[in-house]
Amino acid sequence: MIIYHSIQDILELCEKEQMTFAQVIERADMEERAVTQEASYAKMQSMYEAMRHADETYDAKLTSASGLVGGDGEKLRAYNEAGKNLCGDFLGLVMEKAIKMAEGNACMRRIVAAPTAGSCGVIPAVFLTAQEKLVCSEEQMVAAMYISAGVGAVIAENASIAGASGGCQAEIGSASAMAAAGLCFLQGGTNEMIANAAALALKNMLGLACDPVCGLVEVPCVKRNVAGAVNAVSAAQLSLAGIKSAIPVDEVIDAMRRIGNEMSPDIKETGQGGLATTPTAIQIGKSL
């Protein structure tokens, strides 16, 4: 049986079973759901395809029911196309795709909750851009999906991926760590680098409040997807450069759980604190 409860477990299984990081997660999925390798692979591939479809069918004319979200993805596309984005082609496209995907969620489009609907823009923004810019194969992308899923599963078991439980660190933070791990793999990182990238990304998101204005997954959620995606890219680059997190990833995850437990309920998706109680947010609520 392939069973893991930590990132360290995954690394040890890779060594013991002579399997890649992605293969360990794939095998665990096969055993847990009692499905064939073909069925497991097809499921993961279908989720990546759903991400791609959501990106390709972005509609700049759509707005959310509140009117707070819509069209910003197109603004960023135009800005990027004009060559004004100082972040360059890769990061510029990551930012664009992240905001488009998150807008799609707010506008009730079909997305992949990876790991949640509120953080749905991070992983596809990084992975879709990587496939386009690094010319990655479909098999590599599915492997990256497995890797991100494994990181997400460990976070979900040992901390949380829900804003109501752990704040936005549990949503955007988790998504960022998952994306960083997958991107590190796509750029040829070792298993240790993959784990390290996740640690670096998650550390930067510790303590992030979940404070949705009017209780909607729109403000500041949509734009935080951009921050999470860019953070994932930077974390992967640091790891690939040989820069190590002083705190191992499993300890970072444990710290995230403790921080989430210590957070006030007002900043855990209740809409009763943080940005949700600013004067402007209150006025927005009165106008809806």
One Martini backbone bead per residue (centre of mass of N, CA, C, O) as a GRO file, in nm:
protein
  288
    1MET     BB    1   0.097   0.036   0.021
    2ILE     BB    2   0.023   0.384  -0.052
    3ILE     BB    3   0.117   0.594   0.221
    4TYR     BB    4   0.050   0.941   0.319
    5HIS     BB    5   0.112   1.239   0.564
    6SER     BB    6   0.364   1.362   0.416
    7ILE     BB    7   0.626   1.481   0.244
    8GLN     BB    8   0.833   1.288   0.361
    9ASP     BB    9   0.684   1.033   0.282
   10ILE     BB   10   0.711   1.077  -0.021
   11LEU     BB   11   1.020   1.082  -0.036
   12GLU     BB   12   1.055   0.794   0.083
   13LEU     BB   13   0.890   0.646  -0.136
   14CYS     BB   14   1.065   0.721  -0.373
   15GLU     BB   15   1.311   0.567  -0.265
   16LYS     BB   16   1.192   0.284  -0.198
   17GLU     BB   17   1.017   0.249  -0.488
   18GLN     BB   18   1.135   0.396  -0.731
   19MET     BB   19   0.975   0.678  -0.754
   20THR     BB   20   0.805   0.932  -0.835
   21PHE     BB   21   0.619   1.174  -0.714
   22ALA     BB   22   0.380   1.125  -0.909
   23GLN     BB   23   0.360   0.813  -0.876
   24VAL     BB   24   0.278   0.809  -0.582
   25ILE     BB   25   0.009   0.961  -0.619
   26GLU     BB   26  -0.113   0.777  -0.829
   27ARG     BB   27  -0.110   0.514  -0.663
   28ALA     BB   28  -0.281   0.620  -0.429
   29ASP     BB   29  -0.531   0.674  -0.601
   30MET     BB   30  -0.579   0.389  -0.702
   31GLU     BB   31  -0.615   0.262  -0.418
   32GLU     BB   32  -0.835   0.447  -0.295
   33ARG     BB   33  -1.039   0.413  -0.567
   34ALA     BB   34  -1.009   0.152  -0.728
   35VAL     BB   35  -0.818   0.207  -0.990
   36THR     BB   36  -0.673   0.250  -1.269
   37GLN     BB   37  -0.425   0.407  -1.425
   38GLU     BB   38  -0.599   0.511  -1.658
   39ALA     BB   39  -0.821   0.640  -1.479
   40SER     BB   40  -0.645   0.832  -1.319
   41TYR     BB   41  -0.521   0.984  -1.557
   42ALA     BB   42  -0.787   1.078  -1.690
   43LYS     BB   43  -0.882   1.250  -1.454
   44MET     BB   44  -0.642   1.447  -1.445
   45GLN     BB   45  -0.659   1.536  -1.740
   46SER     BB   46  -0.951   1.653  -1.721
   47MET     BB   47  -0.876   1.882  -1.526
   48TYR     BB   48  -0.675   2.022  -1.709
   49GLU     BB   49  -0.874   2.066  -1.942
   50ALA     BB   50  -1.068   2.245  -1.778
   51MET     BB   51  -0.868   2.470  -1.738
   52ARG     BB   52  -0.818   2.533  -2.034
   53HIS     BB   53  -1.111   2.594  -2.111
   54ALA     BB   54  -1.156   2.830  -1.914
   55ASP     BB   55  -0.938   3.007  -2.043
   56GLU     BB   56  -1.036   3.004  -2.348
   57THR     BB   57  -1.350   3.105  -2.247
   58TYR     BB   58  -1.312   3.379  -2.176
   59ASP     BB   59  -1.534   3.658  -2.069
   60ALA     BB   60  -1.521   4.006  -2.064
   61LYS     BB   61  -1.846   4.062  -2.044
   62LEU     BB   62  -1.854   3.945  -1.776
   63THR     BB   63  -2.038   3.961  -1.465
   64SER     BB   64  -2.114   3.971  -1.165
   65ALA     BB   65  -2.390   4.008  -0.972
   66SER     BB   66  -2.254   4.260  -0.816
   67GLY     BB   67  -2.024   4.405  -1.017
   68LEU     BB   68  -1.717   4.361  -0.903
   69VAL     BB   69  -1.670   4.151  -1.146
   70GLY     BB   70  -1.499   4.214  -1.454
   71GLY     BB   71  -1.255   4.259  -1.724
   72ASP     BB   72  -0.955   4.247  -1.609
   73GLY     BB   73  -0.828   4.037  -1.796
   74GLU     BB   74  -0.838   4.219  -2.048
   75LYS     BB   75  -0.663   4.448  -1.943
   76LEU     BB   76  -0.410   4.271  -1.907
   77ARG     BB   77  -0.385   4.175  -2.194
   78ALA     BB   78  -0.342   4.457  -2.320
   79TYR     BB   79  -0.096   4.531  -2.153
   80ASN     BB   80   0.081   4.298  -2.247
   81GLU     BB   81   0.059   4.349  -2.557
   82ALA     BB   82   0.201   4.642  -2.520
   83GLY     BB   83   0.469   4.591  -2.338
   84LYS     BB   84   0.438   4.709  -2.017
   85ASN     BB   85   0.519   4.462  -1.855
   86LEU     BB   86   0.782   4.422  -1.630
   87CYS     BB   87   0.754   4.099  -1.581
   88GLY     BB   88   0.696   3.981  -1.846
   89ASP     BB   89   0.580   3.715  -2.021
   90PHE     BB   90   0.537   3.506  -1.800
   91LEU     BB   91   0.417   3.669  -1.560
   92GLY     BB   92   0.206   3.817  -1.725
   93LEU     BB   93   0.045   3.558  -1.798
   94VAL     BB   94  -0.009   3.460  -1.516
   95MET     BB   95  -0.176   3.703  -1.428
   96GLU     BB   96  -0.392   3.683  -1.644
   97LYS     BB   97  -0.495   3.392  -1.585
   98ALA     BB   98  -0.569   3.429  -1.287
   99ILE     BB   99  -0.790   3.649  -1.325
  100LYS     BB  100  -0.967   3.498  -1.524
  101MET     BB  101  -1.037   3.251  -1.351
  102ALA     BB  102  -1.153   3.404  -1.104
  103GLU     BB  103  -1.374   3.543  -1.264
  104GLY     BB  104  -1.517   3.289  -1.359
  105ASN     BB  105  -1.612   3.209  -1.080
  106ALA     BB  106  -1.777   3.472  -1.013
  107CYS     BB  107  -1.944   3.410  -1.302
  108MET     BB  108  -2.022   3.096  -1.302
  109ARG     BB  109  -1.805   2.925  -1.409
  110ARG     BB  110  -1.616   2.662  -1.509
  111ILE     BB  111  -1.411   2.506  -1.266
  112VAL     BB  112  -1.121   2.426  -1.068
  113ALA     BB  113  -1.090   2.322  -0.743
  114ALA     BB  114  -0.747   2.433  -0.671
  115PRO     BB  115  -0.856   2.355  -0.395
  116THR     BB  116  -1.047   2.602  -0.457
  117ALA     BB  117  -1.250   2.838  -0.584
  118GLY     BB  118  -1.097   3.093  -0.465
  119SER     BB  119  -0.808   2.939  -0.588
  120CYS     BB  120  -0.839   2.862  -0.910
  121GLY     BB  121  -0.600   3.049  -1.056
  122VAL     BB  122  -0.313   2.949  -0.982
  123ILE     BB  123  -0.244   2.678  -1.121
  124PRO     BB  124  -0.333   2.738  -1.417
  125ALA     BB  125  -0.152   2.983  -1.460
  126VAL     BB  126   0.117   2.829  -1.427
  127PHE     BB  127   0.074   2.575  -1.610
  128LEU     BB  128  -0.019   2.701  -1.880
  129THR     BB  129   0.230   2.879  -1.912
  130ALA     BB  130   0.442   2.658  -1.903
  131GLN     BB  131   0.349   2.501  -2.150
  132GLU     BB  132   0.386   2.739  -2.348
  133LYS     BB  133   0.688   2.840  -2.271
  134LEU     BB  134   0.825   2.532  -2.223
  135VAL     BB  135   0.705   2.301  -2.384
  136CYS     BB  136   0.510   2.094  -2.256
  137SER     BB  137   0.381   1.805  -2.202
  138GLU     BB  138   0.106   1.634  -2.114
  139GLU     BB  139   0.252   1.442  -1.918
  140GLN     BB  140   0.384   1.664  -1.749
  141MET     BB  141   0.121   1.802  -1.657
  142VAL     BB  142   0.002   1.561  -1.507
  143ALA     BB  143   0.235   1.531  -1.310
  144ALA     BB  144   0.198   1.813  -1.185
  145MET     BB  145  -0.083   1.754  -1.079
  146TYR     BB  146  -0.004   1.531  -0.884
  147ILE     BB  147   0.188   1.696  -0.714
  148SER     BB  148  -0.015   1.910  -0.622
  149ALA     BB  149  -0.210   1.705  -0.493
  150GLY     BB  150  -0.017   1.600  -0.276
  151VAL     BB  151   0.029   1.866  -0.132
  152GLY     BB  152  -0.272   1.923  -0.076
  153ALA     BB  153  -0.330   1.668   0.094
  154VAL     BB  154  -0.136   1.734   0.325
  155ILE     BB  155  -0.259   2.003   0.404
  156ALA     BB  156  -0.548   1.899   0.460
  157GLU     BB  157  -0.460   1.699   0.691
  158ASN     BB  158  -0.259   1.911   0.870
  159ALA     BB  159  -0.460   2.153   0.813
  160SER     BB  160  -0.587   2.361   0.548
  161ILE     BB  161  -0.824   2.466   0.263
  162ALA     BB  162  -1.006   2.659   0.446
  163GLY     BB  163  -1.106   2.973   0.525
  164ALA     BB  164  -1.296   2.899   0.772
  165SER     BB  165  -1.039   2.765   0.922
  166GLY     BB  166  -0.744   2.927   0.804
  167GLY     BB  167  -0.784   3.117   0.596
  168CYS     BB  168  -0.622   3.227   0.307
  169GLN     BB  169  -0.372   3.048   0.350
  170ALA     BB  170  -0.547   2.785   0.280
  171GLU     BB  171  -0.589   2.875  -0.018
  172ILE     BB  172  -0.371   3.049  -0.160
  173GLY     BB  173  -0.136   2.913  -0.015
  174SER     BB  174  -0.183   2.625  -0.113
  175ALA     BB  175  -0.187   2.684  -0.417
  176SER     BB  176   0.100   2.798  -0.428
  177ALA     BB  177   0.248   2.543  -0.334
  178MET     BB  178   0.139   2.356  -0.556
  179ALA     BB  179   0.250   2.523  -0.798
  180ALA     BB  180   0.550   2.527  -0.720
  181ALA     BB  181   0.596   2.225  -0.732
  182GLY     BB  182   0.513   2.182  -1.031
  183LEU     BB  183   0.714   2.384  -1.160
  184CYS     BB  184   0.972   2.259  -1.058
  185PHE     BB  185   0.937   2.002  -1.217
  186LEU     BB  186   0.913   2.131  -1.508
  187GLN     BB  187   1.227   2.244  -1.451
  188GLY     BB  188   1.389   1.985  -1.312
  189GLY     BB  189   1.339   1.921  -1.028
  190THR     BB  190   1.377   1.781  -0.747
  191ASN     BB  191   1.221   1.651  -0.484
  192GLU     BB  192   1.347   1.854  -0.285
  193MET     BB  193   1.275   2.108  -0.450
  194ILE     BB  194   0.972   2.070  -0.447
  195ALA     BB  195   0.940   2.090  -0.139
  196ASN     BB  196   1.082   2.365  -0.110
  197ALA     BB  197   0.890   2.532  -0.283
  198ALA     BB  198   0.645   2.493  -0.101
  199ALA     BB  199   0.765   2.626   0.149
  200LEU     BB  200   0.826   2.908   0.030
  201ALA     BB  201   0.535   2.975  -0.053
  202LEU     BB  202   0.384   2.933   0.222
  203LYS     BB  203   0.541   3.132   0.401
  204ASN     BB  204   0.431   3.395   0.243
  205MET     BB  205   0.112   3.319   0.350
  206LEU     BB  206   0.119   3.353   0.636
  207GLY     BB  207  -0.175   3.496   0.786
  208LEU     BB  208  -0.388   3.510   0.577
  209ALA     BB  209  -0.678   3.658   0.531
  210CYS     BB  210  -1.039   3.604   0.539
  211ASP     BB  211  -1.214   3.903   0.381
  212PRO     BB  212  -1.495   3.916   0.236
  213VAL     BB  213  -1.679   4.118   0.062
  214CYS     BB  214  -2.002   4.048   0.141
  215GLY     BB  215  -1.920   3.732   0.128
  216LEU     BB  216  -1.762   3.729  -0.138
  217VAL     BB  217  -1.572   3.568  -0.405
  218GLU     BB  218  -1.399   3.865  -0.497
  219VAL     BB  219  -1.331   4.066  -0.250
  220PRO     BB  220  -0.991   3.996  -0.285
  221CYS     BB  221  -0.970   3.714  -0.429
  222VAL     BB  222  -0.899   3.752  -0.728
  223LYS     BB  223  -0.620   3.909  -0.681
  224ARG     BB  224  -0.488   3.687  -0.501
  225ASN     BB  225  -0.430   3.492  -0.731
  226VAL     BB  226  -0.197   3.652  -0.843
  227ALA     BB  227  -0.014   3.645  -0.595
  228GLY     BB  228   0.003   3.333  -0.576
  229ALA     BB  229   0.127   3.283  -0.857
  230VAL     BB  230   0.382   3.460  -0.832
  231ASN     BB  231   0.487   3.322  -0.578
  232ALA     BB  232   0.528   3.043  -0.707
  233VAL     BB  233   0.741   3.123  -0.912
  234SER     BB  234   0.953   3.237  -0.713
  235ALA     BB  235   0.987   2.978  -0.543
  236ALA     BB  236   1.089   2.795  -0.769
  237GLN     BB  237   1.342   2.963  -0.839
  238LEU     BB  238   1.480   2.946  -0.568
  239SER     BB  239   1.504   2.639  -0.557
  240LEU     BB  240   1.658   2.600  -0.831
  241ALA     BB  241   1.904   2.783  -0.715
  242GLY     BB  242   1.943   2.652  -0.404
  243ILE     BB  243   1.734   2.771  -0.219
  244LYS     BB  244   1.653   2.730   0.123
  245SER     BB  245   1.446   2.635   0.360
  246ALA     BB  246   1.475   2.652   0.702
  247ILE     BB  247   1.186   2.530   0.687
  248PRO     BB  248   1.020   2.264   0.662
  249VAL     BB  249   0.730   2.191   0.508
  250ASP     BB  250   0.585   2.040   0.745
  251GLU     BB  251   0.631   2.277   0.946
  252VAL     BB  252   0.476   2.489   0.786
  253ILE     BB  253   0.205   2.345   0.795
  254ASP     BB  254   0.185   2.341   1.101
  255ALA     BB  255   0.192   2.649   1.132
  256MET     BB  256  -0.067   2.704   0.974
  257ARG     BB  257  -0.255   2.563   1.170
  258ARG     BB  258  -0.189   2.737   1.422
  259ILE     BB  259  -0.261   3.009   1.299
  260GLY     BB  260  -0.554   2.942   1.230
  261ASN     BB  261  -0.641   2.884   1.526
  262GLU     BB  262  -0.554   3.190   1.620
  263MET     BB  263  -0.759   3.316   1.463
  264SER     BB  264  -0.998   3.517   1.407
  265PRO     BB  265  -1.321   3.475   1.297
  266ASP     BB  266  -1.328   3.752   1.135
  267ILE     BB  267  -1.076   3.613   0.936
  268LYS     BB  268  -1.285   3.346   0.850
  269GLU     BB  269  -1.522   3.412   0.615
  270THR     BB  270  -1.741   3.612   0.766
  271GLY     BB  271  -1.720   3.930   0.703
  272GLN     BB  272  -1.616   4.076   1.008
  273GLY     BB  273  -1.332   4.166   0.879
  274GLY     BB  274  -1.113   4.362   0.763
  275LEU     BB  275  -1.203   4.451   0.450
  276ALA     BB  276  -1.515   4.398   0.516
  277THR     BB  277  -1.503   4.672   0.736
  278THR     BB  278  -1.477   4.889   0.557
  279PRO     BB  279  -1.627   5.166   0.443
  280THR     BB  280  -1.649   5.069   0.148
  281ALA     BB  281  -1.769   4.789   0.202
  282ILE     BB  282  -2.025   4.893   0.338
  283GLN     BB  283  -2.128   5.049   0.091
  284ILE     BB  284  -2.147   4.813  -0.098
  285GLY     BB  285  -2.357   4.656   0.068
  286LYS     BB  286  -2.583   4.878   0.044
  287SER     BB  287  -2.592   4.858  -0.287
  288LEU     BB  288  -2.695   4.542  -0.317
   0.00000   0.00000   0.00000
